[in-house]
Amino acid sequence: MRTAVWLGLVLCLCVPAHAAGQWRIVKDHWSVADERGFGRFVEAIGESDCSSSESCLRDPANPFRASDQHFLDIDVDCAKWPYLLRAYYAWKNGLPFSYVDSIASTGDDRHSSSGNRPAGRQDLLDHGNGIDGPRVVREVIDTVFSGTYRTDASQDKGTLPDFYPPALQPGSIHPGTVIYDTNGHVGIVYKVDGDGRIYYMDAHPDFTITRSVYGAQFGQSPMKLGGGLKNWRPLTLKGAKPDAEGHLIGGHVVMAKNEQIPDFSLVQYVGTEPNPKEDVKKARFVYDGEELGFYEYVRAAVSGGKTTFNPVYELKVTMRTLCNDLEDRAQTVDNAISVGVQKEAHPGQLPENIYDSSDGDWESYATPARDSRTRAAFAAFYKDMADMIALWVHRDPRIVYDGYDLKQDLLAAYDAQSKACNITYLDSAKKPVPMTFDDIVHRVYAMSFDPYHCIELRWGATGGERDSCPDGKKKLLWYEAEQRLRNSTARATHVAYDLDALENAKGDDDPPPVDVRALIEAMSYQDPLKPMQPVGR
């Protein structure tokens, strides 16, 4: 069935209009049909099983792969992945393209507290002999990085950003929409379902491509940092002249201003209610008269109010998504173990920004950002289930459940999904250690992000399971000292901790709850035939 779907998507996409390698521009802007074609292209890649940029470009989901020759051998991280897909699609379909090639910053351009400002733009123009597609696409992805996304969402003067913040409404969030986490991570949406779930794929420093569902793991962003959901800014090639074959020669690219974009909106930063200081921390989100949390609002708004919640179904979908995230983490940890990073002496201090470092082994094999998003997703799962249970108790019409014992149905579904999610690692003695989803729940705050730790610590082992770990006293001191970083929901990105400083650092000693099974066990029985209780919201 999946193969049939892919073939259908491929047939809907435009065929290449020119020879391999040569980029000839034949359109002066991206039409609605072009944007939809790009969305279908991204969706097909997202729905495939590809696991790296190389395998994705080689996958049957990519209808242009036969014309690529050696261009297929290319690796990207999270910030470059959306630009690779966008520029690649433009090349293969004769579309104009322009990108921010330099930014101005007051400090760390990846994590500037005041945001970045686009300082230069590169238009890709055909001067008569065509554009060398492979070369310029590589130049694009060599130039952009996470700081390219870190721009004021309201900016409308000077060199404009490549993206704009879209309205949270049906159709405006779609395959091709980008998601920026201001802690230095980027994803690209490949599917939005009828209930408003936003599915995205992302790349990592080890060049793997993974998939997940948008939620609290991305955090809310101040307007000046431009995090959150972003669409590609419309552009028009002006002043180009067609040659005898219809190729557009020369000209310059003009980016649309915010006021020219029909679905431009700052709602995700300021809320739907009055917010004079435009403070994201004070943003309130109301849909159809009901005040919602931000992520619940996004889902409701994107679905057009069609969102309903079947707690059993929601639990299953979320656990499968989280299990996929854990399987992806397992691959990264195994990669670190296979090259022997854990056998090296621990450095005297952590990188200044452990979440987005360019320091060799740390960049390639550490998992602080990935683990932080995973912990946030586990905490959001707990909160979402608690909210759904409360809605069910109060007979909220958004809850769709026609069974007779929600507690038992949730427990049965949880146990089945937990058992199906089997993560196994080989300990330092090469003995397999199987873990279920529920096992991970009870160690998620103990799993080390530090690649210099043994694999037992990477998976948060305790008791006899840790006995095979060969780490000495100093590495164990680092592990214990890093606990507050593992607990924290806020990321300190400008501190290069040594061991003494880390042991004395302030942090969270009481992280958010994640034990969903315990939450379900604590449910009181609610007879569906009893009169409805008042909704105390």
N, C-alpha and C positions, 0 to 999 in steps of 0.2 A: 504493500500500500504506500509506504513512504517513498519508494522509488517512483511510483506513478505520480505522486505529488510533486516530486522534484522535476520530473519531466514536464509536467504541466507548467511549473514556474519557469523552466528554461524556455519553453515555447513562447511565453509571454514577453520575454526579454528581447530587446533589440539585438540584431546580429551585428558583428563588427563591420564598420563601414570602410575599413582601410587595412592595409597590409600590416603584418606583424611588426611591432616596434614603432611604426610611424603613427603619430597623433595628428590628425587633420581636424580642425574645428569646422563644423558644418552648421552649428546652431549658435545664436547669439545669447541664449539664456536657457536655463533649465525650465521646461514647461511642467505643468501638472503631471503630464504623462511621464516625463523624464524622472520626476521625483518618485512617482509610483514605481517606475521601473527599477530605480535604485533601491527602493524599499523591498521589492520582490527579490532583488539580488541579495540584499543583506539577510532577508528572511530565509532564503534557501541555504545560505552559508550557515546561519544560526541553527536551522533544523537538521543540518547534516551532523555527522559524527566526527568532523575534522577536529584536530586537537592542537594545531599550530598554524601560523600564517602560511607556511609552505604547503602543509597538507590541505588547508582550506582552498588555496588557489589551484591545487591539483585535483580537488574533489570534483566528482560529476555535478555537484551543485553549481559549479562555476561554468557557465556556458562559453566563456571566452578562453578557457584554459589551453585549447589547441593552438592558439595564436601566440602563446607567450614565450616559447623557446626557453631561454635560460632565465627569464625574469622570475620564474617560479621559486627560485632559491633565494628566499628573502625572509628575514626574521624581524619581528617588531615587538615592542612592549606595549603597555596599555594605552599610552598617549598617542602612539603612532598608528595603532590599529584602525581607528576610525578614519584617519587621513589616508591610509593605504587603500581602504575600501572605496572612499569617495573619489580620490584621484584616479585610481584604477578604473572605476566605472566611467568617469568622465573621459579618460583616454579611449576606452573601448567603444564609446558611443558618440565621439566627435563633439563633446561638450566643452564649454569654456571653464577655466579653473583659475582661482587666485587664492593665495594663502598668506597669512601673517608670517613673515620671515624674521622678525626681530621684535623684541619687547623691551620696554623700559621698566625698571623696578627700583624701589627704594631700599631693597635688601636682598634676601634670599629669593630669587625669582620663582622658585618652585613653591615657596611657602611665605611669601611676603604678606605681612599682616594688613597691608593697605591695598593689596591687589597690584596687578600689573597693567601697563598701558601698551597697546600695540604701537610699535615705533616704525614699522616698515611693512610693506606688502609686495609680494612678487606675483605679477600676472604672467601666466603661461600663454605666450603668443606665438602664432605661426607667422614667420617672416617670409614665407614663400616656398620653403622646402620641407615643410612639416616639422613637427616637434619630435624629438627623440623620446618616445614614451618611457621606456625603461629608465633612461638616465634621469629625466625630470621627476618621475615618481620617487626614485631613490633620493633625489635632492629634497623633495618635500618631506619625506619621513626622516631624513637625516637632520632636518631643521627644526621640526616641531617637537615639543616636549610638554610635560604636564603644566609648566608655567604658561604655555600658550593659551590654555583654557582659563587661566586665573585673571579674568578681566571683569571690570564693572559691568553688571548686566544691563544697566541703564545708559551706558555710554552711547552718545549719538553725534560726537564731534571728532574731528581729526581722522586718523586711520582707524577704521571700524574693526571690531573683532570678527572672526569668521563665523560666530554663532550669535543667536539671539534667544531670549527666554520665551518660550511659547505659552499660550493660554493652556490651562488645564481643562481640556474639553475633548469630546470625541473627535478623533481625526487629527488633532494637533500633536499628539504623542503617538508615534508610529515607527515602524521599522526604519532605521536610519537616524532617529533621534539619539543624541549623545547624552550620557550622564557623567557629570564631573563631581568627584569627591575631593573637597578642598584639601584633604590630607594626602593628595597626590595620586589618586587612582581615577581611571576613566573606563567607562563601558559604553557599548552601543546597543540600542534596543533592536531586537529582531522580531519581536511579536508582542502584540497587546490582545489579550483575550476579551471575550464579551463581558466578563466580570471586572474588567479593569486591571487585571494583573499585567505587569510590565516585565517581560522577559528580556534579559540582556546577555551579551557575551563580552568577555574581556580578555586581554592578554596580560602576561606576567613577565617579570624579568628573566625567567627561564624559558620564555617564548612559547609557553603553553597557552592555549585558548580554552577558557572555561565558560560555563553558562550558569545563570542563577536568576532570581526574581528580585526586582527592585524593592527596597524597603529601608528600614532604619539603618542598615549598614552603610548607607551613603551620607547620613547626617543632613541637617538643614544648614544652609549657607547664608551668610550676610550678602546683601546685594553687591557690595563692592568687590567680593571675591568671586562672584559669578558661578558658584557651584550649582548643582541640581540638574534639571532637565534642560537641554539646549538643542535647538534646531540649527541647521546650516543656513546662514544668511543668504537670501536671494542675491544674485548678481547678474549683471548685463554687460555684454561686450559691446562697447560703443566705438564708432569710427572705423570699424573693420570694413575692408572692401572684398567682395567675392571675386575669386579668379574664374577662369573659364570653366572649371569643374565644380564651382560652387563652394570651394574652401574659403573660409574667412581669413583674410590676411591683415596683420597688424591690428591697430586699434588699442583700446585700453579698457580695463574692467572697472565698472562702477558698482559699489556695494549698496544695497538698499538701506535707507535709513529706517530707524525704528518706526517712525510714523507712517512709512510706506508698507509696512508688513501687517497684513490684516489680523493675524493672531498673535502679535507681540503682546506680552503681558508680564507684569511684575508680581502677579498674585502669589507665586510660590515664595517670594521674599517678604511681602508686606501683609499677606492675608487678604481675606475678603471683607473685613470690617475696618473701620477707621483706625489708622495707625500713624499718627502725625509725624513721629520720628522715624518711621519706616524701619523699625527695629525688628529683626526676624524673631527675636526672643519674645516679643509681644504680639506676634502675628496670630490672628484668630481665623479659623476657617469654618464657615457655615455653609451647609448645602441643604437646600429645601427646608430652611428654618431650623436645622439640627446642627449644633456645633460638634465638629469632629476633630480628632487628632489629624496632624498633617498627612500622614501616609494613608489613613482611612479616607481623608478628603480627596487625595489624589486619585485613589481607586474609584471612589464614587463619581468624581467629576469626569474622569477619563471614560468611564463606562456610560456616562449620561444618566446616572442615577439608577442603572439597572443592577447594581451590585446587590446580591443577596449572599447570605452566608449559611452554608450547611456545615456545622462544626466538624462533623466526621470527615467530610470531603476536604475541608480546609486543612485539617490535621494531616491527612494523608499526603496532600500536595506539598505542604510545607516540609514534612519530614523527608519526602523524596528529594526535594530541592536541597535541603541541608545535607542529606547523605551524599548527593553529587558533589557538594562543596568539600565534604570530608574526603571523598575519594580523590579529588583534585589535590587537596593538601597532602594526602599520602604519597602521591606521585612526586611532589616537590621535596618532601622529606626524604624519600628513597633516593632521589637524585643527589641530595647532599651527602647521604650516608655512602652512596656508591663511590663518590670521589674522595671520601675520607676526611671531610672538613672537621668532623667531630674528633678526630685524632690529633688535630693541631692544638697548640697551646692557646688559651683564651687571650685575646688582645687585652692590653692594659685599660682600654676604655671603649665604650660603645661609640658608634658613629654619631655625629652631632644630630642627625635626623635618622633615627633607626627605621622610619617608615618609608623613606624615599632616599636611600643612600646610593652613591655610585662607587662605594668601596668594594671592589672585587668580589670575594666570596660572600660578603654580607649581602650585596645586591642580588647575587644569583641564588643564594640558598637560605637566607633568613626569611621568616614568615610573619613579622610583626603586623604589617598592614593586613595581610590575608587573615591572620588570626583575629585581629581586632574586628574586622567585618564579620567573621564567623561568630564571635561572641555576641556582637550586636544583633545578629540575625537570630541566635538562640534566645537572647533576652526579648527580642520583639515577638518571637513565637510564643513565649510564655505570656507576654502582655496581651497579645491578640487573642489567645485562647481564654485568658481571664475575662477579657471584654466580651467575647462571644458567649461565654457561660453566663455572665451577668445579663446580657440581652435576652438569652433564653429563659432565665429565671423570671424576667419581667415581661415575657411574652412579646418581645419586640418583633414587629412584622418582618423585619429584615432577616430574621433567623428562619431558615427553611429546614425543618426536621420533622419527619412523620413517623419516627419510631416511638417506642414506649419507654426506653431506658437509656437516655443519652449518656449517662455515666458509664454504664457497662459497654455501650457501643464505642465510646471514645477509648476506654481501656483496651478493648479487644483490638481496635484499629491501631492504637499506639504500640501494643505488644507485637502485632504482626509486622508493622513497618520497622520497628526496632530490630526484630530478628532478621528481617530481609536486608537490613543495612549492615552488612558484615565488613568491618575494616580489620585486616590482619597485617601485623608487622612482624618482621624477624628481629628478635632482640639481639643484643650484642653477642650472645652465645649461639646465634643462628637458630633459635627455637621460635616457632610461630606463636604469636600472641593474638588470638581473635578478640575482637571487641564488637559489641552491638551499639546501636545508636544510644541506648540508655546508658551504656558504659561511658560513652563520650560525654553525655550530659553531666555526669558526676566528676569529670576531670577536665572540662573545657577550659576552666580558669587555671589549670595546672600545666597545660600543654606548652612547652617551651618554644618560643619563636627563635631561639638562639642557635645557629647552626653549629656552634662549637660544643654543644651538649650531646650526650649519647642519645640514641634513638629512644630509650626508655623515658628519658626526661622530655624529649620532643613530644611524646604521647602522654605525658603526665602520670607516669607509673608511680605507684606507691607500694609499700609493703614488700612482699616477696617478689613481686613483678619487677621491682627495681634492683634486685640483688645482682643481676648480671651486668649492670651499668658499670663501666670501668672508670668513670669520671672521679678525679681526685678531689681533695678538700677544697681547693681554690675554685674549681668549676662548680662544685656544689654550693659554695658561697655565692657565686654569681647567680645560680639558679634561684636560690632563696631571695636574693636581693631584687631580682627582677619580678617577684610576685606582684608588687604593687603596679608595675607597668602592665602586667597581664590582667589585673583587676580593673584598670582604669578605662573609663569610657572617653576621657579627654586625652588627646595625644600631645605630649610635650615634644616639640619638634626642633628645638634649638638648644638642647642640652647634651653635651658629650660626656655622659656619666663615666667616672671611674668607679671602682668598687666601693670606696669609702663614701663618695657622694651618693651613690645609688642606695646604699644601706640606710642613709639618713634622709632620703628624699621623701617628700610628702606624696601620698597617694590614696587610693581607695582601699579600705579594708573590708568593705561590705558591698561587693559587686551585685548587680541586679540578679534576681532569681531566674533560673533557667529550667528547673525541674518540673516539666509539664505533667509528668505522670503523677507526681505528688499533688499538683494542683487539681488534677482530675479526681484523684482519690479523696480529696477533701470536699468534693461537691456534695451538697445535700440533695436528696431525692426530690424531684419536682413532678408531681402528678399532673399529666397534661389535661386531665379532666377537671381539675380544680379551677375556681374562678381566677381570672387574671389578677396578678398583684399590681399595685401602682408602680409606674416607672419613676424611680427616684433619680432622674438624671438632670 
